[in-house]
């Protein structure tokens, strides 16, 4: 007998802010999927389709992203939204899975909620900290902090640049590039996420979230330290850390790649009672290796 495919449908949870959620009503234990900064729930389609064989799947557009409404951008706000999603659907012992910002939100939620089956966090980086990287960089803590701060300022500047409105023809060229599937990611998914993450009008395309949200989230993450979150976990968590060398963009500051490599090494060495860290060779495994991520989520739900 052919396997029945669980068809997704979308709903909107009203509130402050209203949240867009894509649902696959499987019969198994629930899974909530959270995307990264500047992305949308479309990124989780490859994993969500696999998980729906054994789980009920809820993919969420974070506040200020995709089809969800705007709101003040803070880590606590994102966690509050996630708790609201869990409550709205009455989810019992869900697994939370997130990439980047979504991974940090999932981990932070697991410090506030004990009724979770587990967390799978992918590349849930905090900002580089000189005191944590000095030995790996082979410099003094003060010099390491200068290097880390420069790398962070550059990353924020890049994020701000990505929020600049662009002419429609430039956006269409970008869509064509994405449909080509760069870095082994599925082109149709990348393009769908890009389309869902913008607002269009008068021949101009404006990415979401805007620059105000970028600055607010950067300020909110100023005190975010993954090690502190790991020590406060109330549910088991698996964190995937990419070991692929980070590309060095044009204009990057001195030793930019070294700072990111040192941060990766620190993340791989992280230890906490409920934390398991796993290296992955490529970046964005929820896009490039969806079966691996789906298996980890299923294992977390079955533990």
matplotlib code that plots the C-alpha trace (Angstrom):
import matplotlib.pyplot as plt

x = [0.0, 1.3, 2.3, -0.2, 1.3, 0.3, -0.7, 0.3, -2.1, -1.6, -3.2, -2.7, -2.6, -4.0, -2.4, 0.5, 1.9, -0.1, 1.9, 1.8, 2.1, 2.2, 0.7, 1.0, -1.5, 0.3, -0.6, 2.6, 4.3, 4.5, 7.4, 7.8, 10.2, 11.8, 13.8, 16.8, 17.1, 15.8, 14.4, 10.9, 9.2, 9.7, 13.3, 12.0, 9.9, 12.5, 12.6, 8.9, 7.8, 10.0, 8.8, 5.2, 5.4, 5.6, 4.8, 2.5, 4.6, 4.2, 6.5, 6.4, 7.2, 9.0, 7.7, 8.7, 9.4, 7.5, 3.7, 3.8, 3.2, 5.9, 6.7, 9.6, 12.5, 13.9, 14.9, 12.3, 9.6, 10.4, 10.3, 6.9, 5.7, 6.9, 5.2, 2.0, 2.2, 2.6, -0.4, -2.6, -2.3, -2.2, 1.0, 2.2, 6.0, 6.9, 10.4, 11.7, 14.0, 15.6, 18.3, 20.3, 18.0, 15.4, 17.8, 18.6, 14.9, 14.4, 17.2, 16.1, 12.6, 14.0, 15.3, 11.8, 9.7, 10.3, 7.6, 9.6, 10.7, 13.9, 15.6, 17.6, 19.4, 21.5, 24.2, 22.6, 25.6, 26.1, 28.2, 32.0, 33.5, 37.1, 37.5, 36.3, 38.5, 41.8, 43.6, 42.4, 43.4, 46.8, 46.4, 45.7, 42.1, 42.1, 43.3, 40.9, 38.0, 39.0, 39.1, 35.7, 34.1, 35.2, 33.9, 30.6, 30.3, 30.9, 28.3, 25.7, 26.6, 26.1, 22.7, 21.7, 22.8, 20.5, 17.5, 18.0, 15.1, 16.1, 14.6, 12.3, 14.6, 17.5, 15.4, 14.3, 18.0, 18.6, 15.6, 17.1, 20.4, 18.6, 16.7, 20.0, 20.5, 23.7, 25.8, 23.7, 20.5, 17.2, 16.6, 12.8, 12.9, 15.4, 13.3, 10.1, 11.6, 13.0, 9.6, 7.9, 10.3, 9.8, 7.2, 6.7, 5.3, 5.9, 8.7, 10.6, 11.3, 11.8, 13.2, 11.9, 12.8, 13.8, 16.9, 15.1, 14.5, 18.1, 19.4, 16.9, 17.8, 21.5, 21.0, 18.8, 21.6, 24.3, 24.1, 23.2, 25.8, 25.1, 27.1, 24.8, 21.7, 23.2, 23.7, 20.0, 18.4, 15.4, 15.2, 17.8, 19.3, 21.3, 23.3, 24.7, 27.8, 29.0, 32.7, 32.8, 35.2, 33.2, 33.5, 35.3, 33.2, 34.8, 35.7, 35.9, 38.0, 41.4, 41.4, 37.6, 37.8, 40.1, 37.5, 34.7, 36.8, 37.7, 34.1, 33.2, 36.0, 34.5, 31.0, 32.3, 33.9, 30.7, 29.6, 26.5, 24.5, 21.6, 23.6, 25.0, 27.1, 27.5, 29.7, 28.4, 30.5, 28.3, 26.3, 22.5, 21.9, 18.2, 18.4, 21.3, 20.9, 17.2, 17.2, 20.0, 18.0, 14.7, 16.4, 17.7, 14.3, 12.6, 15.2, 14.6, 10.8, 11.4, 13.8]
y = [0.0, 3.4, 5.7, 8.4, 11.9, 14.3, 17.5, 20.8, 23.6, 27.0, 28.8, 32.1, 32.4, 35.8, 37.8, 40.2, 39.4, 37.2, 34.1, 32.1, 28.3, 25.5, 22.3, 18.7, 16.8, 13.5, 11.0, 10.9, 13.1, 16.8, 18.7, 22.5, 23.9, 27.3, 29.0, 31.3, 35.1, 36.6, 33.2, 31.6, 28.4, 27.3, 26.4, 23.4, 21.9, 19.1, 18.1, 18.6, 16.4, 13.6, 14.0, 14.0, 10.2, 9.8, 13.2, 16.1, 19.0, 22.7, 25.0, 28.6, 32.0, 33.9, 37.4, 39.9, 37.1, 35.5, 35.9, 36.6, 40.1, 42.6, 43.0, 44.1, 41.8, 40.2, 36.7, 36.6, 37.8, 34.9, 32.4, 33.8, 33.3, 29.7, 29.0, 30.5, 28.2, 25.1, 26.2, 27.1, 23.6, 21.9, 20.1, 17.6, 16.9, 18.4, 18.3, 21.8, 22.1, 25.3, 26.7, 29.8, 32.3, 29.5, 27.2, 29.8, 30.3, 26.6, 26.2, 29.3, 27.8, 24.6, 26.7, 27.8, 24.7, 21.2, 19.5, 19.1, 15.8, 17.5, 20.1, 19.9, 23.1, 23.8, 26.4, 28.3, 30.7, 33.4, 36.4, 35.7, 36.6, 37.4, 35.9, 32.5, 32.6, 34.1, 30.9, 29.4, 32.6, 32.7, 36.3, 38.1, 38.4, 42.1, 41.5, 38.6, 40.9, 43.5, 40.8, 39.3, 42.8, 43.6, 40.3, 41.0, 44.5, 43.2, 40.5, 43.1, 45.4, 42.5, 41.7, 45.4, 45.4, 42.4, 44.4, 47.2, 47.4, 46.4, 46.9, 44.2, 43.1, 42.7, 40.5, 38.4, 37.8, 36.8, 34.3, 32.8, 32.2, 30.6, 28.3, 27.0, 25.4, 27.0, 24.9, 21.8, 23.3, 22.7, 25.7, 25.5, 25.8, 28.7, 30.6, 30.0, 31.2, 34.3, 35.1, 34.6, 36.8, 40.1, 42.8, 44.1, 47.3, 49.9, 47.9, 47.7, 44.6, 45.1, 42.1, 41.3, 41.8, 45.4, 47.3, 48.3, 44.6, 43.7, 46.3, 45.3, 41.7, 42.4, 44.4, 41.6, 39.0, 41.2, 39.2, 35.8, 33.2, 29.6, 28.1, 29.7, 28.4, 24.9, 24.8, 25.7, 23.2, 21.4, 19.0, 17.1, 18.9, 18.0, 20.9, 20.5, 22.6, 23.0, 22.3, 23.7, 26.7, 29.9, 31.9, 35.2, 38.0, 40.9, 43.6, 41.2, 42.5, 41.1, 37.4, 37.1, 33.5, 32.7, 34.2, 32.1, 29.0, 29.6, 30.1, 26.8, 25.0, 26.5, 25.3, 21.8, 21.6, 22.7, 20.4, 20.4, 17.6, 17.6, 18.7, 16.6, 18.3, 16.8, 18.2, 18.2, 18.7, 21.1, 24.1, 24.4, 20.6, 21.1, 22.1, 19.9, 16.8, 16.8, 13.0, 13.4, 16.2, 14.3, 11.2, 13.3, 14.9, 11.5, 10.1, 13.0, 12.3, 8.6, 8.9]
z = [0.0, -0.9, 2.0, 2.7, 2.4, 5.1, 3.5, 5.2, 5.9, 7.3, 10.2, 12.1, 15.8, 16.7, 19.4, 20.0, 17.5, 15.2, 14.2, 11.0, 11.5, 8.9, 10.3, 9.3, 11.4, 11.8, 14.5, 16.4, 19.0, 18.2, 16.8, 16.5, 13.9, 14.1, 11.3, 11.5, 11.3, 8.0, 6.9, 7.1, 7.9, 4.2, 5.2, 7.2, 4.4, 3.6, 7.3, 7.9, 5.1, 6.5, 10.1, 9.1, 8.6, 12.4, 14.0, 14.1, 12.7, 13.4, 11.5, 12.7, 11.2, 13.9, 14.8, 12.2, 9.7, 6.9, 7.3, 11.1, 12.3, 13.5, 17.2, 19.4, 18.6, 21.8, 22.8, 25.6, 23.1, 20.7, 23.6, 24.7, 21.2, 21.1, 24.5, 23.0, 20.0, 22.3, 24.4, 21.4, 19.9, 23.3, 22.5, 25.1, 25.3, 22.0, 20.5, 19.6, 16.6, 15.4, 13.2, 14.2, 15.9, 16.1, 17.8, 20.4, 21.0, 21.4, 23.9, 25.8, 26.0, 27.4, 30.4, 31.1, 30.3, 31.8, 29.8, 26.6, 25.1, 23.8, 21.7, 18.5, 17.9, 14.8, 14.8, 17.6, 17.9, 20.5, 19.6, 19.7, 23.1, 23.5, 26.9, 25.6, 22.4, 23.6, 24.1, 20.8, 19.0, 20.7, 21.9, 25.1, 26.3, 25.5, 21.9, 21.5, 22.6, 20.0, 17.3, 18.4, 18.6, 15.1, 13.8, 15.5, 14.1, 10.7, 11.0, 12.2, 9.3, 6.9, 8.5, 8.1, 4.5, 3.8, 5.0, 2.4, -0.1, -3.6, -7.1, -8.3, -11.1, -8.7, -6.4, -9.4, -10.3, -6.7, -7.0, -10.1, -8.3, -5.4, -7.7, -8.8, -5.4, -4.1, -1.6, -2.3, -0.7, -2.5, -4.8, -4.7, -0.9, -0.9, -3.4, -1.5, 1.7, 0.0, -1.5, 1.9, 3.7, 1.7, 1.1, -2.4, -3.7, -6.4, -8.0, -4.7, -2.6, 1.2, 3.1, 6.6, 9.4, 8.9, 10.3, 13.5, 14.3, 13.5, 16.0, 18.7, 18.4, 18.5, 21.7, 23.1, 22.4, 23.9, 27.1, 25.5, 26.4, 25.2, 28.0, 30.6, 28.7, 28.5, 32.2, 32.9, 30.5, 31.8, 28.8, 26.9, 23.9, 20.9, 19.3, 15.8, 15.1, 11.5, 11.1, 7.5, 7.2, 7.2, 4.0, 4.3, 2.7, 1.0, 3.6, 6.6, 9.5, 10.5, 11.4, 10.8, 9.8, 12.8, 15.2, 13.8, 13.8, 17.5, 18.3, 16.6, 18.6, 21.8, 20.8, 20.0, 23.5, 25.3, 28.2, 30.3, 32.0, 29.4, 26.4, 23.6, 20.9, 17.5, 14.6, 11.1, 8.0, 6.1, 7.0, 7.1, 7.6, 7.8, 4.1, 2.9, 5.1, 6.1, 6.8, 9.4, 11.2, 11.0, 12.5, 15.4, 16.0, 15.9, 18.4, 20.7, 20.6, 21.2, 24.2]

ax = plt.figure().add_subplot(projection="3d")
ax.plot(x, y, z, "-o")
ax.set_aspect("equal")
plt.show()
